[in-house]
């Protein structure tokens, strides 16, 4: 196959000599063509244009299997971070209303949530962002084309409009930033016909009602969290573990809080089929792996959150022999985001081993644009990337999990400082703070370099973002202990932490 591909490349270069000649004379249509109008692709294209490059960005969204469509901006803007965080906020407000009575607010009558009002407001905000992105591209003189792009050779992109009209663009460099889409299980009859994914949930006009969320990724838990928070009967079905790839002690705290919050969990269960009953309800059949028993229940909606697949199949990568990971389908990349084919680059969720995080893609896209424009040699640093999970009790982290730190340094080579704390906000509201916890993982020897920081509690993302800066500067434990905390905050508990797991002492914070 490799020999065949090499031969085919030689053939294409011979027959596309006019393209190579245009390169020598500087007469490509564009300096850069970006395929993919998500957060990363837009950041890359705008950065390149600001550096004097002639740029086009191609973006075309295939409707979901359920027919959901959206505008420019990619997953984060339309069916990810933005609508998710807003619906999470709706759930937090519901909790705040319950607390409000204990703080003296006189609230009469039953409190209920209206999905339609929330959904319309969220969707209108997303549409405003779609429009804003188009305006920004116009202002920065980036050519926006609402067409589906695929590769013809290392300098040529074929575009196809919704109506089937074809056009060809040539570019000195091509960047692929098409991201990924949610997967459906292929071995569960009825899953695709009757199920939803995160591509659909945020654009529903009516409430999903009683919902089964299948999967335990951060997407699954975040969706289950806000659905529970607005008053819907919600169950999470977990095949193995929650938050795979995250620190498992922290994952346990997140799911423990969710269960206390009202989310139901079906642990060690595997769905077998989904049937639509005459009533319109969905009957889900599953096997409990612990007991071997078959069980059934009915739901109004089934939300599949069982992973994402890279959008690589329609790009024509096989024609150019762009190297892919056979298991994941993602593009194999070098440290500079280069693919196996010269002049073709990729980054973001589509890249093998890259974090599937919007800010990472934005940063990587900007740095790539600067390198391609000859303005910089700086590479993207994929280590110590902070992130947050917006579950009912939020979880923020940066650096290594405790499991990974042990794997790399040995159990005796790390010191874990930890604390259970109670947010002041929880006191008057009489809320349980048993899962509010933090830990700082350090090297045991030398200056005790900080390897990882993990935090569950209110505003975890805001807390973690600030401490993440220290990881770029080689933070050590003494930097924390020398820092004066801001009182009264949850974040101050991190700079006060002083009890190690090794000591066996009670890590519960008492007093100020």
Secondary structure, 3 states (H helix, E strand, C coil): CHHHHHHHHHHHHHHCHHHHHHHHHCCCCEEEEEECCEHHHHHHHHHHHHCCCCEEEECCCCCCCCCCCCCCEHHHHHHCHHHHHHHHHHHHHHHHHHHHHHCCCCCCCCCCCCHHHHHHHHHHHHHHHHHHHHHHHHHCCCEEECCEEEEEECCEEEEECCCCCEEEEEEEEEEECCCEEECCCCCCECHHHHCECHHHHCCCCCCCCCEEEECCCHHHHHHHHHHHHCCCCEEEEECCCCCCCCCHHHHHHHHHHHHHHCCEEEECEEEEEEEECCCCCEEEEEEECCCCCEEEEEECEEEECCCEEECCCCCCHHHHCCCECCCCCCECCCCCCECCCCCEEECHHHECCCCCCHHHHHHHHHHHHHHHCCCCCCCCCCCCCCEEECCCCCEEEEECCHHHHHHHHCHHHEEEEEEECCCHHHHHCCCCCCCCEEEEEEECCCCCEEEEEEEECCCHHHHHHHHHHHHCCCCEHHHHHCCCCCCCCCCHHHHHCCCEHHHCCCCECCCC
